[in-house]
């Protein structure tokens, strides 16, 4: 019998996170496998022996993921793919000229904060207002803001401080709407449309309502292309609704709402993929 694990963050709890872990655990057990739940708040060193051969890595602890890989553990997703997709700037550069993305400017690396009006005015000239400002790392639409004028841009930049970030052209045609495409093993398994009436962000955490959606092949193709480039075994790809343009790629996307609205058993498909050992 193959030994399998589910790697989670020991410092984060939520009902949604817990349900996701339970769903994956249940599908492993249906295959006759009792998975080990491994929390990242355990002391790990060179002598550590992990009690599984492959695992669903439901965290963004890159060092732990790389440690497990060095120990021969097969992970979905790989440490490198998580590292790139968890950073919006790195994702943008990795996909640059290969898939369609919204016009983006990556914020320069800062070691101390100093207001740079010349740079910010240049960003404003290139992207116009309103524009979208994002911290490079974050989930649930947090630290994502609609910036309406130059003073708001100055304020957002100051709040970011030395945090990495990006600026993007605002897409009015898809305000409050997006597609979430779940991909497993490089293939799209289904799609859901998210829509918010009260926020330019469509995230479910911000009140976005999901519905199952049949979308065009060009959207699925562009999503699969991005996933292939990033080397992700499991992920959610967010796209605008008016055109097949990538918003972002989530390496450990929540699928509870997706399963509920589409009827697709994402957890079972993930477990099947992990057990086949096809992850990159």
C-alpha positions as CSV (number, residue, x, y, z in Angstrom):
1,X,0.0,0.0,0.0
2,X,1.4,3.4,-1.0
3,X,2.0,5.9,1.8
4,X,0.5,9.3,1.3
5,X,0.5,12.6,3.2
6,X,-1.4,15.9,3.3
7,X,0.9,18.8,4.2
8,X,-0.8,21.7,6.0
9,X,0.1,24.9,7.8
10,X,0.1,24.4,11.5
11,X,-0.4,28.1,12.1
12,X,-3.5,28.6,10.0
13,X,-7.1,27.4,10.7
14,X,-10.4,28.1,9.0
15,X,-13.5,26.2,8.3
16,X,-12.8,26.3,4.6
17,X,-9.2,25.1,5.0
18,X,-10.3,22.3,7.4
19,X,-13.0,21.1,5.0
20,X,-10.5,21.0,2.1
21,X,-8.2,18.8,4.1
22,X,-11.1,16.6,5.2
23,X,-12.2,16.2,1.6
24,X,-8.8,15.1,0.4
25,X,-8.4,12.8,3.4
26,X,-11.8,11.1,2.7
27,X,-10.8,10.5,-1.0
28,X,-7.5,8.9,0.0
29,X,-9.4,6.6,2.5
30,X,-11.8,5.6,-0.3
31,X,-8.7,4.3,-2.1
32,X,-7.8,2.3,0.9
33,X,-5.1,4.7,2.1
34,X,-4.9,6.4,5.5
35,X,-3.0,9.6,4.8
36,X,-0.7,11.3,7.3
37,X,-1.6,14.9,8.1
38,X,1.8,16.6,8.4
39,X,1.8,20.1,9.9
40,X,4.6,22.5,9.1
41,X,5.1,23.5,12.7
42,X,7.2,20.4,13.4
43,X,10.9,20.6,13.9
44,X,12.6,19.3,10.7
45,X,16.3,18.7,10.1
46,X,18.5,16.6,7.9
47,X,17.7,13.4,9.9
48,X,13.9,13.8,9.6
49,X,12.2,10.8,8.0
50,X,8.8,11.6,6.5
51,X,6.2,8.8,6.9
52,X,4.9,9.0,3.3
53,X,6.2,8.7,-0.3
54,X,4.0,11.3,-1.9
55,X,1.8,14.2,-0.7
56,X,-0.7,16.8,-1.5
57,X,1.1,20.0,-0.4
58,X,-1.6,22.3,0.9
59,X,0.7,25.1,2.0
60,X,3.2,27.7,0.7
61,X,6.1,26.8,2.9
62,X,8.7,26.6,0.1
63,X,11.6,25.5,2.3
64,X,9.6,22.6,3.8
65,X,8.5,21.6,0.3
66,X,12.1,21.7,-1.0
67,X,13.2,19.7,2.0
68,X,10.7,17.0,1.3
69,X,11.7,16.9,-2.3
70,X,15.4,16.4,-1.3
71,X,14.2,13.5,0.8
72,X,12.6,11.9,-2.3
73,X,9.0,12.8,-1.6
74,X,6.8,13.4,-4.6
75,X,4.7,16.6,-4.1
76,X,1.7,18.1,-5.7
77,X,2.6,20.9,-6.1
78,X,6.4,21.1,-6.5
79,X,8.3,23.6,-4.4
80,X,9.4,25.6,-7.5
81,X,5.9,25.8,-9.0
82,X,4.5,27.0,-5.6
83,X,7.2,29.6,-5.2
84,X,6.5,31.1,-8.7
85,X,2.7,31.0,-8.6
86,X,2.6,32.4,-5.0
87,X,4.3,35.6,-6.1
88,X,2.3,37.7,-8.6
89,X,5.3,39.4,-9.9
90,X,7.2,36.1,-10.6
91,X,4.1,34.6,-12.1
92,X,3.7,37.6,-14.5
93,X,7.3,37.4,-15.6
94,X,7.3,33.6,-16.0
95,X,4.2,33.8,-18.2
96,X,5.3,37.0,-20.1
97,X,5.0,36.7,-23.9
98,X,3.6,33.1,-23.5
99,X,0.0,33.6,-22.4
100,X,-2.4,36.6,-22.4
101,X,-2.1,38.7,-19.2
102,X,-3.4,42.1,-18.2
103,X,-0.9,44.9,-18.7
104,X,1.3,44.8,-15.5
105,X,4.1,46.7,-14.0
106,X,6.1,44.9,-11.3
107,X,7.0,47.2,-8.3
108,X,10.7,47.5,-7.8
109,X,12.4,45.7,-4.8
110,X,12.7,48.1,-1.8
111,X,14.9,47.6,1.2
112,X,13.6,50.8,2.9
113,X,10.6,52.9,2.0
114,X,11.0,56.1,0.2
115,X,8.2,57.9,-1.7
116,X,9.3,57.9,-5.4
117,X,6.9,60.3,-7.1
118,X,8.8,60.1,-10.4
119,X,8.3,56.3,-10.6
120,X,4.7,56.4,-9.5
121,X,3.8,59.2,-12.0
122,X,5.4,57.0,-14.7
123,X,3.2,54.0,-13.5
124,X,0.1,56.3,-13.7
125,X,1.0,57.5,-17.2
126,X,1.4,53.9,-18.5
127,X,-1.7,52.3,-16.8
128,X,-4.1,55.2,-16.3
129,X,-6.8,55.4,-13.6
130,X,-8.4,53.6,-12.1
131,X,-5.7,50.9,-11.9
132,X,-5.4,47.9,-9.6
133,X,-2.6,47.6,-7.0
134,X,-1.7,44.2,-5.5
135,X,0.8,42.9,-2.9
136,X,2.8,40.2,-4.6
137,X,1.6,37.6,-2.0
138,X,-1.8,37.3,-0.6
139,X,-5.1,35.3,-0.8
140,X,-8.8,36.0,-0.8
141,X,-8.4,39.3,-2.5
142,X,-6.6,40.8,0.5
143,X,-4.2,43.7,-0.3
144,X,-5.8,44.2,-3.7
145,X,-7.2,47.7,-4.2
146,X,-8.8,49.8,-6.9
147,X,-6.7,52.9,-7.1
148,X,-8.7,55.8,-8.5
149,X,-6.2,58.7,-8.7
150,X,-2.6,59.8,-8.1
151,X,-3.0,60.5,-4.4
152,X,-4.6,57.1,-3.9
153,X,-1.6,55.6,-5.7
154,X,0.8,57.4,-3.4
155,X,-1.1,56.1,-0.4
156,X,-1.3,52.5,-1.6
157,X,2.5,52.6,-2.4
158,X,3.2,53.9,1.1
159,X,1.1,51.2,2.8
160,X,3.0,48.5,0.9
161,X,6.2,49.9,2.3
162,X,8.9,47.4,1.5
163,X,6.4,44.6,0.5
164,X,6.7,43.4,-3.1
165,X,3.8,44.3,-5.4
166,X,2.4,44.9,-8.8
167,X,0.2,47.4,-10.6
168,X,-2.2,46.4,-13.3
169,X,-4.5,48.1,-15.8
170,X,-8.1,48.0,-14.7
171,X,-10.4,45.9,-16.9
172,X,-13.8,47.5,-16.8
173,X,-15.4,44.9,-19.0
174,X,-15.0,42.2,-16.2
175,X,-15.6,44.4,-13.2
176,X,-16.7,42.1,-10.3
177,X,-16.6,39.0,-12.5
178,X,-14.1,36.3,-13.2
179,X,-13.8,32.6,-14.2
180,X,-12.2,30.1,-11.9
181,X,-10.8,27.1,-13.9
182,X,-9.6,24.1,-11.9
183,X,-6.7,22.2,-13.6
184,X,-5.4,18.8,-12.5
185,X,-2.5,17.2,-14.3
186,X,-2.3,20.1,-16.7
187,X,-5.9,19.7,-17.9
188,X,-8.9,21.8,-17.1
189,X,-11.6,19.7,-15.3
190,X,-14.2,22.4,-15.1
191,X,-15.0,26.1,-14.7
192,X,-17.1,28.3,-12.4
193,X,-18.0,32.0,-12.8
194,X,-17.7,34.2,-9.8
195,X,-19.6,37.5,-9.6
196,X,-19.9,40.2,-7.0
197,X,-22.4,43.0,-7.1
198,X,-20.7,45.1,-4.5
199,X,-17.0,44.8,-5.2
200,X,-14.7,45.0,-8.2
201,X,-13.1,41.8,-6.8
202,X,-15.1,38.6,-7.5
203,X,-13.4,36.5,-4.8
204,X,-15.9,34.2,-2.9
205,X,-14.2,35.6,0.3
206,X,-15.4,39.1,-0.7
207,X,-18.9,38.0,-1.4
208,X,-18.6,36.7,-4.9
209,X,-21.3,34.1,-5.9
210,X,-20.2,31.1,-7.9
211,X,-22.1,29.3,-10.6
212,X,-21.1,26.4,-12.9
213,X,-20.2,27.7,-16.3
214,X,-19.4,26.2,-19.7
215,X,-16.7,28.4,-21.2
216,X,-15.0,28.7,-24.6
217,X,-12.2,26.4,-25.6
218,X,-9.9,29.5,-25.9
219,X,-10.2,30.1,-22.2
220,X,-9.5,26.5,-21.3
221,X,-6.5,26.4,-23.7
222,X,-5.0,29.6,-22.3
223,X,-5.4,28.3,-18.7
224,X,-3.8,24.9,-19.5
225,X,-0.9,26.7,-21.3
226,X,-0.2,28.8,-18.1
227,X,-0.4,25.7,-15.9
228,X,2.0,23.8,-18.1
229,X,4.5,26.7,-18.0
230,X,4.3,26.9,-14.2
231,X,4.6,23.2,-13.8
232,X,1.5,22.9,-11.5
233,X,-0.1,19.5,-10.9
234,X,-3.1,21.1,-9.2
235,X,-4.3,24.7,-9.3
236,X,-7.0,27.2,-9.9
237,X,-6.6,29.7,-12.8
238,X,-8.5,33.0,-12.6
239,X,-9.4,34.7,-15.8
240,X,-11.4,37.7,-17.0
241,X,-14.8,36.9,-18.5
242,X,-14.7,39.1,-21.6
243,X,-11.5,37.7,-23.0
244,X,-9.2,34.8,-22.2
245,X,-6.8,36.9,-20.2
246,X,-5.1,35.5,-17.0
247,X,-5.6,37.3,-13.7
248,X,-3.6,34.9,-11.5
249,X,-2.8,31.3,-10.8
250,X,-3.4,29.8,-7.4
251,X,-1.3,26.8,-6.5
252,X,-3.4,25.7,-3.5
253,X,-6.8,27.0,-4.7
254,X,-9.8,26.1,-2.5
255,X,-12.3,23.9,-4.2
256,X,-15.2,23.5,-1.8
257,X,-17.4,26.1,-3.5
258,X,-16.3,24.7,-6.9
259,X,-17.3,21.2,-6.0
260,X,-20.6,22.4,-4.6
261,X,-21.6,24.4,-7.7
262,X,-20.2,22.2,-10.4
263,X,-20.7,18.7,-9.0
264,X,-17.2,17.8,-10.0
265,X,-15.3,15.7,-7.4
266,X,-12.1,17.7,-7.4
267,X,-10.7,16.0,-4.3
268,X,-11.0,12.5,-5.9
269,X,-9.4,13.7,-9.1
270,X,-6.5,15.2,-7.1
271,X,-6.0,11.9,-5.2
272,X,-6.0,9.9,-8.4
273,X,-3.4,12.2,-9.9
274,X,-1.2,12.0,-6.9
275,X,-1.3,8.3,-6.7
276,X,-0.4,8.0,-10.4
277,X,2.8,9.9,-9.6
278,X,2.5,12.0,-12.7
279,X,3.3,15.3,-11.0
280,X,6.2,17.3,-12.3
